[in-house]
């Protein structure tokens, strides 16, 4: 799993879950407690209610992304940027500042004026967005979205046959489409993926969101940190038949589950409570990583064959996902060719499953198979991290 740095803030498996608080300078935004048009009042809110309660990142929105409202032009967003810049310049607390926008032009202006990262709610539908983020060496959260700047998140309403690359053609269900949409116009080295929870279109159902949440681990197959925005969302509050005002407990339960399933950033209006729930989720997350010299062995968090398939695809390895779905699965990188051959020989003698790809190996097995393989590995420095991971 790749680690992303946003203005020095580490985001990834080796770091605590990061909390993204929300500030809106858009008068039409529906959540009143986060909406400000006075920079001084906005800065006080950030210091007291966001950074003061544990937010690592402050996401500043220039317009509401509500599908029922008109979309602002880049010029209209830029007209609101002064308020956002004055706000972040007045904040005394320490946080990473993210600009929420769909336009590369707006992202460029914001990054030049003091913002640290971008939250692109249209998932690189503006094809210039990746270049802007690379130019500024800025982290960017990329929400799954169609190639349409007017319809953020409306993946299920898109005629993908007209825009998808050839390798997408066999993907059919909603989660597959979300996964594929995140590949739109590629990734930067500092991309964080967002599976787009919420009612982004009339065609999307609550069950679509629930299935995406069930399969959240699959999105680790992109090899990049994951952001979730699930705070008081309909797909959660309807489970317990709660109103938005009553929905904090279900949001917190889902937050812990999301972090355990692989989320690294949680976007929320309830900062203090969400931080605590995320830390609980992190405390019960079991992922190991062993590094020795150039060899790295990382245990992958997989529960289903499709989750393995995502990782096989990412490293460029062939093989049946169900065949590699064998208890515990590790990604191995840095082995020299001779050591790879020795590992394959051990696999032939045991129930170990090894799949070689362009950028590493996927190695899996039941607990007894892993222990047997650990005992059979040659006693060399190259195999020390494998032996430790297989039989801790």
N, C-alpha and C positions, 0 to 999 in steps of 0.2 A: 504494500500500500504506500503510494507516494505521499510524502509530507509536503505541505504547502506552507510557505511563510508569507504572512500578510503584515508588512511593516514590522517585521521582527517577531510577530506572534506565530508560533508553531501550531499547525492544524493537521492532525492525523492520529494514527493509532498510538504513537508514543507520547501524546500530549493529552492533557485533561480535555473533557468536552468543552467547547467554546459556546458562550451564550451571546446571541445577537439580539440586542434590544432595538426597538423601533421608534423613530421620530419621523413625523410627517409634517412637511411645510405645505401641504396641499389641503386647502380648505374643504375640498369635497370628500376627503377621506372619511370613511364611516366610523372609525374608532376614535371617538372624541378625546379620550385621555392622552393620546399621542400626537394630537394636532396642534401646531403652533404657527403663528405668523409673525411673532415678535422674537427677534434673535435672543434678547436677554432672557425672556421667559423660557424660550426653548433650551438655552444653555443651562438654566437652573434645573429644568426637568431632566436633562441628560445627566447632570452632576448628581442630583438627588435620587431620581427614580430609576435611572439606567446604570451608569457607572457605579453609583453609590451602592447599588444592590447586587453588583457582581457581573454586569455586562462587560464582555471582552471586546465586543464589536458593536458599534452603533450604526444602524442602517437608516439612512436618511432618504425619504421618498419625496419626490417633487410633484408627483401626481398619483391619484388613485388608479389602481389597476382593475377596479371593478368593471366587469364586462358590460354593465348597464350604462356606463358613463362614456362620454366622448373621449377619444384619445387626443392628448395634447400633441402639438407639433414640437420638433426640437427647439424652435425659437421660443415657444411658450414655456417649455421646461427651463431653458436657459434664463428666462426672465425671472424665475424663482430661485435661481442658483445663488444670487447674492445673499438672500436670507439664510440659506443653508451654510454658505461659507462664513458669514458673520457669526453664526451659531457655533460652528466648530472652533472658530478662533477665540470664542469667549468661554469655552468649556475649560475648567481647571483640572478635571479628572483625566486619567490616562486610559485611552481607548483607541482602537482602530476604527476609522471612519469609512463607511461604505456608502457609495452613492447608488441608489436604486434607479435604474434607467434602462431603456431599451435602445437608446441611440448612442452610437460611437462618438458622435460630435459632442454630446453632453458629457459622456464619460471622460473624453479627452480634456474638456474644459474643467471638469471637477478635479481630475487628478492633477492638473497643472496648478490648481488653486488650493491644494492642501488635503484633498481626500486621499485615502490610502488604498482602497480597493473598490471593486464594482460588483453590484448585484444586478445581473442582466436577466430580467424577467421574461425576455423573449429568446433566450438561449442562442445567441449569435445569429438571429434572423437578420440583423444588420451585419453583413459580411465583413465590415471594417472593424468590428468590435475586437476580434482576437488581435489584430495588428496594433490597435491602440493600447490594449492591455500589455502586450509584449513590449511596446515602446517605452512604457512607464514601469516595466517590471512589476506590474500590479497583479495581485490575486484577483480572481473573478469567480463569483458564484454564477453558475449557468443553469437556469431553470429549463426543464424540458418544455419545448414549445414548437409550434409549427413555423414554417418560413414566412411568417406574416406578422409584421410589426403591430397590426391592429388587434391581434387575437392571442395575447400571451396565454400559454398553457392549454390552448384548445386543441390538443393533440388528436383527440378522438373525432374531431370534426374535419380533419385534414385528408385530402385525397393524396395519400403518400405515394401512390403509383406514379404521380406526375413529378415527384421530387426526390424520391428515395434513391439511394445507390443500389446497384445490383444485388449486393449481399443482404439487403433488407427484405427481399421479396418473399422469403419463406416465413417471415415473422407475422403472426396473425393477431394474437390477443392484445388486450390493452396494455398490460405491463411490458410486453415485447415492444409495443409502439413507443411507450415512454422511454424505454431503454435505448431504442434506436434514435429517437428524437434528440437525445442528449449528444449524439454524435454529429449533429448538424454543424457543418463548417469546422469540425475538428475540436481539438482542445489546445490550450496553451499549457506551458509547464506548471502554471499556477492556477489551474482550473479546479473548482469545487463543484460537484454535481448536485442538482436539486430535482427530485422526482415530481415536483409540481402537485403537491397535495392541495385540494381545495376545489371549489366550484367554478372552474375557469370557463365552462361552457354549459349550455343547457343539455347537451348530449351526455355529459359525464355523470355517472351515478355514484351514490355513496359506496356501493359495492366495488366500484373501480378503485376508489381510494383505499378501501379496506384490503383489497387484494394486493395493491401496491405495497401497503404496510406489511402484510404477511410475507411478502417476497422482497423485503427491503435489502436483505443480505445479497441478493443478486446484483445490486447496483455497485457492490464492492468489486464486481468484475471489471469495471472501468479503471480500477487501480488508482482512484482519486478520492480524496475526502468527500464526504456526503453531508449536505445541509438538508435539514427538514424544517418545514414550517407547518406545524400541526396544532398550534395553540388555539384551543376552543373551536376547532373545525367541526363541521356538521357530521362528518363520518364517525367522529368520536362521541359527540354529545348526544346523538340520537340513540346510541347503544344504551345509554343510561336514562334516556328521556329527560335531558336537562336543557334548560335555556342557555344562551350564551353567558349570562351572568352567573349561572350555577355550574358552568362547565369546567372550572379550574381543576377539580380532582381528576376528571377523566383525562385532561390534558397532561397532568403530571404522571399519571400511570403510564400513558403512552410514551411520554418522554423517556422514562427509564427503560422501557422496552426498545425504543428506537436507538438509544445509545448502545444497549447490549447487542442490537442487531447490526450496528455498524455506523450509526450517525456520529459525526464529529462536530457539527455546528447545529444548534437549535435556535431558531428564530422565534421570538416570543414578545408579548406585551407584559408578561408576568415574570419579571427577571429573577427576583430572589427565590421564588418558589421553584421555578424551572431549573435554576442552578442546582438546588438541592436534589431534585429528582434526577437530574443528569449525572450528578456525582454518585448517586446510589446505583444507577445503571452501569456506570464505569467500574465501580467496585466489584461488580459481579460479572464482568466481561472476562472471558478466558481466551486470551490470545498470547502466544509466546513468540519470541523472536530471538534467535541466537546468531551472533556475528563473531567470526574469527578470521582475522586477516581479510581476505577478499571474498570469503564464503559467507553467505547469508541464508539462514533457514527461517522462514516465517510460516507459522501455522495459519491456515486460512479458515475463516469462520464460515463453514458450509454445513448445511443440513439436508439439502435436496440435490438431486442430480443436475438440475438446471443451474444451480449456483456453481457447481463444478464446471459445467459447460461454459459459463461466462468467463471463468479464469483460463480455461483451455484456449478459448478464442483470443483472449487478451495476449497470451504469451506466444500465440501462433502455433499451437500444438494440435495435432490430429488425435482423434480417439473418441470412443463412445463415452459420453459423460457417465452413464450408469456403471460402466466398467471401472471408472476412476473413483466412483462414489463408494468408498470403502472405509468408513469409520473416521479416521483423521487424515487430513490432507495438508501437505506442506508445499510451499513454493521455495525452490532452491536456486540460487544464482551464485556465480563466481567459481564453480568447479571447472578445472581444466579438462580438456578432452579425455585424457587418460583416466582421470578419476570418474568421469561420466561413464566410460566403458566399464570400469570396475563396479560402479553402482548398478549398471544394467545387468552385469553378471550375477550380482547378489540377488537382484530381482528375479532372475530366472530360477534361482535355487530356493526362493521363498515365495510367499503370497504378496510380496510388495508389488505395487503398481507404479510404473514410472512412465511419464509422457514427456518427451523432449520437444521444446518449442524454440522459436527464434531468439527469445530473450530469457530463457531459463527452463527449469524443469518443474513439473508437478509430480509429487511423490505421495502416495497414499497407502493405507493399509489398516487392518484391524490391529488392536493393541498387541496381540500376540505376534502378529506378523512383523510389526515395527520393532518389537523387542528382539525377535530372532534376527532381523536384518541388522540391528545395531550390534549384535554379538558377532555377526559375520563380516562387518565392514573392516577393511584393512586399518591397522592402527597407525594412521598417518594424520598429520595436522589438518589436512584438507577435510577429513571425515569427522574430526572432533565435534564440530557443531551439529552434524547429522546424528551422531551417536547420542549426544546430549538431548537433542530434541525428540528423538524416537523413544528413548528410554530415560526420562528425566529422573 
